[in-house]
């Protein structure tokens, strides 16, 4: 990056207001050719709005977009693409029924006379791009038949149909496995080597520090500064992001463990998991760590009555139980905070109070009517206890931030006074600040005597909250660690299916 | 403040779109016909809207639960033919409960296929629409049915009677609307319907018995049809085989006009009542203005499109949306 070099893209003083909100307040941002520039900020800090401005989906109220030295105006994503700016969306925006090639050239299919699609050219060109990306599938494949990672490749291939100057990756690794991430990072480095400017948006610090050259931080729609990655650390970035520093140390406060609350013996459900045995005591946090697809979520769903096991026993307080439906699990005091907050955890169109009281609404009645007073009492109690930030219980949960949404789901179960709390990916898509709040909350709940199971694909998270860690690989428990025994290496080995001799 | 909200794209108006449009229509019609705003006319519109209205109450609940019910029209034919035919054979005191049970069975079939087997509600109820019409023709052998002694039967009170000068159909409609509004807005069952319609998966993850809830919404819809059939049979004292034909669309139009989301999870019975009345007043107004009856279909369609547009605009916060 020499000083005389022209930035591939430069945003100057971008202002964008929506009714009642100043979403972007004079933001400056630039990417040099061949640079990976990470864009960071909590949810709602303005990252997505800025990228939509860049992709021509929003018009800025003030400010300039300069591409390769020339100010431009872009009013549609197609125009932005023509200028060499390509956005790779967080949520895949592919047409699943069409072939990969059609998706790659969607909206700009090569045509023959009379508007007929030139299939030969289409497949030739798209296969050339897929080859460049080292993809092991061809353009003729229907997108629905591809894995998520390969679908992401199609999304990336889309970016390469033009001579891209700037490619924006918005949370690209959210649904990728570790192996798939490696491929993605190779592609990013390859693009970088070709002189493309990369904007990389992610919540995951480790990725940002591996990939990026510079980091720009937004907070509350305003520019907070740009750091050179090599000269900074997570601490400084976090402070810039949330305006305070973050306590990342593990809560080691000792609290005594109670009786075994939940025990599982030889639980199997082919082909998802087999011969699973473990137990959780009151006051204990057990972390389940493994790759996506290792069977952890499926075990949780079985314990919650959403799947029926082929064989094995579930014991609560030492006596065997039958769990055929979530209602049974709830009665036994087992509750599940599911992996996907928006699809499984909340009814987004309902308000905060109604979501929180949903499982027990049948019992919160005076006569035949739902008792509004009792409901509000519950909501107020857990709003204060969990520090949920919402103007009122009437707020629909759709508009809350990820952290607050997750707390509503947690509050929903706490208000039922469960014995066992299973939390699946508690901080997925949640910004750093709220993340550490949720970690502390989980520790605090254990201290109050709940038996807590945390399922997570993020190693720092598991290490931080667990008293014991169960490592899973391909539907089996490989090893159990106590917090004192565990090391990152042994954990990685265990979840990759490498058996090591048990160390005493 | 209102001005600010208007600047933001007009959601202030759009949120109350149905009410505003309703008032506008009332003003226009009352200017164009001096008979429109008379007590007589208003009462007669209320009375005529009762049958659609009672059915719309049930369908609103089905739609809030995230499904559709297109079978209510031919179910009405079935129920009316049955109650009228049985009236002279076994007397009204037996005819009514038997008809109600039979109609509930049809609702249970819908509920089983959609709630328990999780089949698509559009396809199931569209199929039921023609299947039940066939059932009616098999039952009646294609003959229309009549009640012979029209003056001597107490069955007449449902369609022709009145209490304190208010026609019975209006009272029944009002009662049904209030009962189900209370159930939907204040009872656990109502909350569960909103939850299942809003997000079926999250409802299951909260221990809500989704299948049972959907099943029950179809029973309620069938019950409403049975009540509508009592009003209709009692008023006409006879029935054609296809008397309910086309009612399903009018009912659905009223539900949509009332702002109930076809995606499920949102809507209100009282607003459906407003939708029902609005459709009825538009049809009545057009007739008073001397328009042929088929104009009402065109106008109804335009009104629904505008209502849906305003509804969507309110959610988007602006009237036009260049990019999705």
Interface residues (C-beta under 8 A of the other chain):
Chain A: X19 X20 X57 X76 X304 X306 X325 X326 X327 X329 X330 X336 X338 X343 X344 X345 X346 X347 X348 X349 X350 X354 X358 X359 X361 X362 X364 X365 X368 X369 X370 X412
Chain B: X4 X7 X8 X9 X186 X187 X188 X191 X192 X194 X195 X198 X199 X201 X202 X203 X204 X205 X206 X207 X208 X209 X265 X266 X317 X323
